[in-house]
Amino acid sequence: MSETNPKIALALGSGAARGLAHIGVLKVLEEERVPIDLISGTSIGAALGALYAAGVSVYRMEEVMRDLDWRALARLIDPTLPTSGLIDGKRVVTFFEELLPVTTFEELRIPLAVTATDVETGEALVIRKGNLLEGLRAAVAFPGIFTPVAFGERFLVDGGLINPVPVDVARQMGAAKVIGVCAIPRVQKQSKETFLPAAERPPGKTGRLRNLFTASNMEKLLRELWQPENSGKAPASERNHKPPNIFSICARSVAIMENRINALQLERKQADVLIWPDFNDLTMLEFHRAIEAIDAGEKAARKALPQIRALCEA
């Protein structure tokens, strides 16, 4: 591509269910005929970026994700005895394998790079060659929930731990201009001082961990996986406030870290255009609310159209 027509890259970030907003963004970019020459992706952004780079239509993606419900999600979960993770991600990879028309990075129509994290050294890794499905499996391996993926001597997990919106990776690929999509909501609450009153906690129920993963429990677990923190109108002291389950603890812990890292990264590695959807009360594990996430992405992309058009004309 000539210097008068520099490469435009799309950097698709993490965010789990909120990351389905990337589909809405892609819809708008296609309508506007924005040429996407390169894609970098983290976590859910890596998975959806791979589909788009492989030539899967945005409308096909929307159709598949829109039809997800709790039972469909339960079928994607293949629990394992907890050694390094609660869930083996093989079924999730199979899900994407059925959608992808290719199996290697080299076969993609648009060059793609996905990010992962070496869980032992903390290194950020970029995967651009070889087995696409294994690369995606590493990119979406949410730590604590999915088991790490063995890559040679390394064990890889979700790249969002270090690089929630991989703008810098897009630059490294040769992009002159980068459109970033951030599916991690801004933190509004400020720190405040508090204290813990002395109180006795009632003993919790115990049981065999294996029972957590029975087929009959999977749909119930998914429904309870992540609820808005203040879903009820009554104050916490007046509600039967239950402690979060192990899935919630893992997911929320990583989300808190990603949010803080994301704020620092976006200041340092600025995209030429940053699309930042507003999700209201949509939580990161509510994949059954795909329509809302996609709509949020579409709305945010339309709001950014003046900047996107200016970028393409520059």
Buried (B, 14 or more C-beta within 10 A) or exposed (E): EEEEEBBBBBBBBBBBBBBBBBBBBBBBBBEEEBEBBBBBBBBBBBBBBBBBBBBBEBEEBBEBBBEBEBEBBBEBBBBBEBEBBBBBBBEBBEBBEEBBEBBEBEEBEBBBBBBBBBBEEEEBBBBBEEBBBBBBBBBBBBBBBBBBBEBEEBBBBBBBBBBBBBBBBBBBBEBBBBBBBBBBBEEEEEEEEEEEEEEEEEEEEEEEEEEBBEEEEBBEBBBEBBBEEEEEEEEEEEEEEEEBBBBBEBBBEBBEBBBEBBBEBBEEBEBBBBBBBEBEEBBBBBBBBBEBBBBBBBBBBBBBBEBBEEBBEE
